[in-house]
Amino acid sequence: MSAELWIRLGCFLGVLLVMTGWEYLSPKRSNRIAKALRWRTNFSMVVVSSVLLRLLIPAGAIGAALWAETNSFGVLHSLNVSTAVAMVIGFLLLDVAIYWQHRLFHRVPWLWRLHRVHHADLDFDVSTGLRFHPIEILLSMLIKIAVVIAFGIPAIAVLIFEVVLNATSLFNHGNVALPRWLEKPVRMFIVTQEMHRIHHSQRPVETDSNFSFNFSLWDRLFGTYTAQSKDGSDGINIGLKEYENEGESAGFWALLTNPFRPTPTRSTNVKSNSPTTSE
C-alpha cells in the first residue's frame, strides 16, 4: 500500500471517528430511517466505488499529476510559477472545478440520475457524505484528472485536495450544528452543516443552490448561495419527494440500479420527520 493511500485512509478514518462521536453526543435531527440500514447501504456504496476506482483508474488524479510533472505539461508548468504558487492555484482550481461539476450533475438529466442517489437519502448525517453512485465517482475522477493534466497541478496539491475533499464531505454532511455564534463566521470561509443541509432540501430552488463542498465563496461568487431555508433550520425536509419509500431510499440494490429505472411515484411509506435540535 502506497504512502499516499495510507495518508488518505488515515485522515478519512480520523475525521469519520470525530464526526461519528459528535453526532452521537449532539445530534441535530432525529432519524427517519433505521440508522443500521442506512449506514450499511451508504458504507457499502463507498466500498464499491473505492474498489472500482482502484481497478479501473489505479493511478488516479495523483498519478496524472506525476505524469504532468515528469513531462512539464499544463498551464502552470508553461507559466513557470513556483511550487508554492502552483500549489495554491492548483488547490483553488480543483475546488472550483468540483463546484462546477456539482452544478453540472444537477443540470444534465442523465448526470442527475446518477447524482440523485446521493440526494435520495431521507436522513442527513456523516454517512450521506459517502453515498455516491460508483459511476458518479468514476466520472468525478476523470474530471479531476482532466483538470490536473490541463493545468499541471502539483501532485502534493492534488493529495492535499483529495484529503480535504473527503474530510469536508464528512464534515458538512454531519448530523450536527455548530453553535450559532460560530456558525456564521465559519460559513464565510467553508461550508458548514447548516449551509449544506439546505442543499439537501426537498424544495427544488434550495436543492439547486449551495453547491460548494469546501470553500463557500463559490456559491456567493456565482450566484447560487442560499443563506436560510424557507422552512427554517429545523424544518427542512431532507431527500427527494419521489424517494420517500424506505426501500427506494436506503436499499443497496435499489441505489445501484436507481439511475437506470424510471422515477417512482411519490410514496408516504416512511416515518414522519420530527427533527430534534442540539443548539
ABEGO torsion letter per residue (X at the ends): XBAAAAAAAAAAAAAAAAAAAAAAABBABBBABBAAAAAAAAAAAAAAAAAAAAAABAAEAAAAAAAAAAAGBEAAAAAGBBAAAAAAAAAAAAAAAAAAAAAAAAABAAAAAAAAAAAABABBBAAAAABBBAAAAAAAAAAAAAAAAAAGBBAAAAAAAAAAAAAAAAAAABBBBBBAAAAAAAAAABBBAAAAAAAABABAAAAABGABABBAAAAAAAGABBABBAAEAAABBBEBAABABAAAAABAAAAAAAAABBBBBBBABBBBBBBBBAX
